[in-house]
Amino acid sequence: MTAPDTIVWISGATEGLGIGLAHTVPYPNARIINLSRRQHPEYETVQFDLTKPDTWDAIGEHFTSVLADFTGTRAIFIHNAFYRGHAGFVSEMDQQTYKDEIIANAMAPQLLGDMFLRAVGPGYESGLVLMSSAGARSPFEGHSSYCAAKAGVEMWVRVVRRELKRRGRDTWVVAVRPGFVDSPATRYEATMPADIYPLGPQIAAQLASRQGVLTPEEAGAGIWAMLPPTADTSVLLQGEMVVVPPTESTGNR
C-alpha cells in the first residue's frame, strides 16, 4: 500500500463543520483522521474527550508516531471540535458545565496545538488551523466562556506565528472564523430562549431566511480554498454572522 502524500487530522469530524471539512479535503488520497469521542463510520479515528485532559496525551502520541517517519508532502491539523455545554449567564448556569467549557474550549486548543507543533518536522509542509468564531470579537451574552476562549485562540495564534518565525520554522498557523454554518450546534442554539441566550432568536431567524447561511460542505470547501494562509495572516474570515446589536458604549467594545 502506497504511503499517503498528505495527512489531515480533523477534530470533531463526526458532524457539522468537521464532517464538511473532511468531505472537502482537496488533496487526492489523503489520509484523513478524525479526533473525537465517537468512532467515525468513514474515517480512521483516535478517540479522546475535550473535557478530560487525561485523554489528550493520546493525541500527542498519535501525532508523534505518525510523523516520526513521514516522507510525504504535507501534514495538517484542524482543531474544529468544541464542547457544546448549555448557554447561560455567568454564575447562573451549572458550575461543572461551566468548568468543562473552559477546559474544553480554552485549554484544549492551546495544548493540542502545542502537541502538533512538537511533532512536526522539516522537509514537508505543516499547518495548524484553530477554529474561531465571531464570538472572539462580539460579546454573545450567555456564552461568556465560549467568547473568551475564541478570543484566546486568536491571540494564541498571533503570538505563536511570531514565535515560529523568530525560530526560523516554516509551519503555518492560523485561526478561522468560518461564518454562519448550518450545523447541529447552530440549530441547537436557535432553540434557546432569549432570557438565557439573547442571540438565539436571531440565529433562528437567519436559519429561516437562509441569508448568509453556509452548509458544512460549503464552509469546509471555502476554508480549504483559503489555505495555506499568506505569511502575514493570523485570522481568516468567511461568510456572514448574525449582527449583535450593541449593548454597551462604544468605548468598551
N, C-alpha and C positions, 0 to 999 in steps of 0.2 A: 504493500500500500504506500502510495506517494505521500511524503510528509507535506502538510499544509503550508502554503506560502504565507497565509495570513491567519492569525489567531485573534478572535474578538471575544472578550468577556463582557457580558451584559448582566448587571444585577437587576433582578425583578423582571426577567424576560417572560414571565408566565402570563402577563396580561397588560392591557393598556399600552402606553408608550413603549414599554420594554419589548413587548412582542412585535410592535410596529418597527422598532429599530432592528430586531433580529430578522424580520422578514424582508427588510430592505438593505441588508448589508451589501455593498456594491462590489465586493471582491469575490470572484468565482472560486468555488470550492473552499471557502474559508471555514475554519474550524470555529464554530460558534458555541460558547459555553455559557450556560445560564447559572447565575449565582442567586439562590433564593431558598426559602423554606420548603418549597414544593418541587417535586421532581417534574421536569418539563416533559410533555409527551413527545416532543420533536427533537429537543436538543440535549446534548450532554449536560449534566447538572452537577454542581457542587453545592451541597446544602449547608445553609447557615441561617442564623436568626439575627436580624438587626438589633433586636432588643437584648440579646445575650452576648456580651463581649467575649465570653469564654469560647464561643463558636467561631470567632473571627480569625483566629490563628490558622484554621484550616484553609482559609482563602489565601493567606500569605504563603503558606506552604505549597499550595497548588500553583500560584504564580511562579515561585522559585523552581519547583520541579519541572514545570512545563518549559520554562525559559532557559533552564540550565544549559541545554544543548541545542537551542533553537537556531536554525540556519535559514529561516525564511526571510520575507521582505518586511513584514510589519506585525506589531503586536499592539492591540488597543484595548483599553479597559474603559467601559462606560458605566459609571455608577449612577444608575437610574432609580433604584429601589428607595422607597421611603416608608416609614411607619405611619399608617393612617390610624390615628387614635380617634378621639371624639372631640370635635370642636367645642370650645367652651372658654369662658373668660377665666383669666388667671385667678387663682385662689378659690375658684368655684368648682372646677372640674376635679375628677378623681386624681388624687396625688400620684398614685402609682402610674397611671396612664400618662400623666404629665412628665414624670421621670423617664418613662420608656421613650416618649417622643424626643426628649433631649438627648438621650443616649443614642437612639437610632438615627436621628436626623442631623444632629450636630457633631457628635463624636465619631460615628462610623465613617462618614465620608473622608474625614481627615486621616484616620488610621488606615482605612483600606487603601486610600490613595498613596499613603506613605509606603505601605506594603508593596504596591505595584512598582513604585519608583525604585525601591530597593532591589526588586527582582530583575528589572530590565537591564540590558547591556548594550554595548556598542555594536555596530555592524548592521542594524536594521532600524526602520522607522518605529518609534514607540510613541504612543499618545494616550493621554488620560483625559476623560471627559467627566465632569461632575455636573449633574443636572441641578439647575437652579429654578427660579420662579420669579414672576413679577412681585411675589411676596418679599423678595430681597430689597425692594425699594418702596413698596406700598404697605402701609400698616393694616393688615387684614384683621380686624377685631375678631376674636375667637380663635386666632391662630398665632398667638404670641411666640410660642417656641418654634413653630414652623418658620415664621418670618425671620426670626433671629438666626435660625440655623442656615437658611438660604443666604442671608447677608454674610454670615460667617464663611460659607462655602466660597462665595465670590472673593472675599478678601484673602482667604487661604490661597486661592488660585493666583491672585495678583502677587502675593509675596513669593510663592513657590516658583512662579515663572522667573522672577528676578534672581532667586537663589540658584536655579538651574543654569541660567545664563552666566552668572558670576563664576560658576564652577566649570563652564565650558561644556555642559551637557546639552544635547540637542533634542531631548524628549519634549514634545509639546504638551501643554496642559491648558485646559480651557473650561470655563463654565458655560452652560447653555440655558437660556430661558426659552422653553420650547413653544410658548404660545398657548392658546386655548385648545386643549386636546380633549376630544370626546372619549373619556375613559371611565372605567368603573369608579375610580376615585372622584372624578368630576361629577358624575351622576349622583353619587352618594352625597356630595356636598350640596348639590342642588335641592336635596330634600330637607336640609337642615333649617329649622325655624329661625327667623330673623333675630329673635331675642338671644339666641345662642351664637349664631353666625350670621351677622348682618349682610354678608355678601351672598348668602345662599339664594335669595330670590333673584338677584341679578344674574347669577350663574344659570338658574333655571330659565330665565328669560332669554339669555344668549343661546342656550342649547335649543330652545324652541324656535328662535329666529334663524339659527344656523349661521348668523353673521360672524365671520372670522373664526368659525369652528373647524378644527382640523381632525381628520380621522387619525388613529395611531399610525397607519401606514404613510399618510401624507406628512405627518410630523416627523416620522422617522426618516423618510426619504429627504425631507428638507434639511434635517440636521446633518445627515451624511454628506449632502451637497456642499455644506459649509466647512467640511473637514478635509485636510488639516487646516487650522486657523492660520491667519497671517501672523507674522512674528510679534506684532505689537498688539495683538488682540487677547484680552483676558475673558470677555463675556460676549457670547454670540446671542443675538436676539432674533426671534422668529414669531410671526403671527401677531394676533391681537388678543388682548386680555380685557376682561371687564374693567371699566374705569371706576375706581373707587372715589366717590366724592370726598373732598377734603373735610376733615372733622376737627382740624386744629389750625392754628395760624401758620402762614407760610414760613415764618421764621423758625418753625420747629419741624420741618419736613425731614 
